């Protein structure tokens, strides 16, 4: 269903190479009307085409899905999370089992997030200081300490191909937290609860000073990056990426990019977006920051997943993306289509005989093609009518709690994003942006 991208092959220039490099990055083609670029990253465990979307397998599994089906959906690289694998089963066990690739039976590239984002998203159970972060374990309540050195040690043991520096991820903005006379804050429904928790954690006796918090986070991120690089023991096999912070303050983004990119690394990321900002703000930050990153190395935008945001970031020159949306929404009966999400629990779909989306070749929309590709004629003959898993049937699965519903919709959603990224890569080579947004109107706002 998916093969290596060959568009523009032969015109690329290898910009990073060498036997001792953990990754090689080639730019194969560039858009003539934007900063978008078509590329290829090679790692010890194979390569992936860029722009690339990485499904999230937080604990060593893309929830509910066989690795072969994740690959069949077009995924060439997946993401695991350091913090969660540190808690269970532990990096020493994973290392003893041959590393995370063998442990989860995925033979392609893997990227591990350092745990820095959990310091933001789980701010109600942690404390941040200049040396690192102390978490309350979500497993047994014990203290878990992550420092730059420990985050790198854990990632070295896990064995991913690309590892992330441990950073300080601040809230993107300061929400209005007016205090009531009894000291309580406002209804959290007015703000992203993660944002509210992070601000409350960081509010001292003098209250919350957002500009000061951004300054501290920027300075910590640079200091921690330098410590991460010194601690990295497997630089010939694992590529360490640095992370640019700065919130929505463009001057602070420039400061962070200058210092982070001043540390010579195989790649760089933009972090601290999609943490409370609207899409327009995400696009503004990325358009400003992407050109500040080295042109000859992969650029990774962390945690961004809606189609409009992906397209805006690609046009700004970003290469790699990850998000939990495809599988998280899939498990909650929300299916992505080229025109937007549909909520399959809605009664309007009870008697709908159609697929989630006409023209999609996923396991739910075109099972004969999907399973036939793996199992041959027997699988094809078992679906003689060429039928689909209808919206009505999928709704039924969710309404009665059958696990097949989340599996099929998660697979559809991953395939949806991989089909979208395939077409984005095609548009880069031809500058066919008008055709792309005609085919994918859900992404039009990102252009």
Phi, psi and omega in degrees: 000320177235138175229175178303139179288125181249355181300122178086000179299141180101345180253358183281160175238126179288118185261341177220125183207182179122142184297333183270359180276137180288333177222158171236138181234128176240137168264118186265331179199155178232145173292144177272351185238002180207186178269005183297144178220147179258130185214184180213130175248130177248134178234179178300329182256029178106185187237174175212148179277145176239148001297139185237141173250127183255117171295152184261120173246074192311308186257027181091017179205131169282108198314121172081000188240140172292142177306323182294329178284327174298318177290318180299330178287356177108001181283129181251346179210144178233166182245137170243164182244128183297314184301312184289323177287334173296318180292312180210127006268359183103142185294330180294318178295315180301316179299319181292338179270006177101009181095169188294331179298309179290323184300317182260004177061045176237117186263007177263185179297149176226141173244138174247130171283145191283340189107352179298323180295325179296335176296333175273307188290336180246038187294346178282349181234027178212168176224136182251137173222182185294342182262339183165204184230135174251119180258152162269119183304132176284355179270307185226006177081000180287161177285134176237122184255125173242123171243170175306318182293318181291321179299320179288320178301315179297315181292325174300320180287324178295320172089022178295160182284324178236128180238153186252143175294151176280122186234168175256108183264107182273166170301144181291330182213171177259109179288162177283109179243073178289132183273132174283163180305328180274004177091357181279154177270183181284177177301123182293344179297342179283342182225160171303121184300331177296319180296315180298316180298318181296318180294318179296321178298320186272003179273115178266202181296332181270004183087188185262122177249103188295318181296322177294321179296320178295319179297314179299315181297318179299313182294318177299316183302320179290314179298316181294325178298316179299321177292322177299315182296319178295326183278344186292116186259357184227048186293341177281346182242334184235126181272122179269125177254139172269161186235128177270130177245194178132000179062216180265006180274110186294326178295321178289327173299317179297316179301313182295316181299319180299315183283317181295315180286349173286347173266118186290117183220165180288342181192168185219153183231155168257117178249176175071025170245167186058036177237042177125354182265153172287168182303322182298322178290319178302311181299318180298315180296314184291318179300325181283322189272323185307315180294346179278348180271151182305136184286338188261012181227155181298144180241125188242122175261115191274130168076017181254133189219344178289148187302319181297323180288322177297314182296316179301321181288321176299315180297334178276350177109016178273154189242333188226145184214154171214155174191150177276353187307312185304314184274321178299313179292324178299321179290345181248023173068022176255116183253135177276140173224173182294346179249004179129175183283149170239142183256103192290345176285348180298136183299338181298340182264002186302324182244020182279119183269354184279165176286172175305314177211127175299136178092348177282141184253028182279179182295332180275319186274333182215066186296327180299315178292318184296303184286330178298327178296334180263320194251358175080201189297326182301316180293320180296318183291337179285351179236056191301326183281357182064027185290173180238166166276103188292161175301321178298317179292317179298319176301315178304315181301318180290322183293332181256003175077026177281134185292341180297328180300303178301325179296309184294319182286326175297316178297316178302314183295319177297316179297321178304311182290326178287325174296318178298313180294325175301315181290328174297316179298321177296322180293327178298316184293331185247355189057036181272056185287325178298315179295323179299312183285338172292319180284328183235069182300339179297338183262359189303325182293344180277352183276000000 
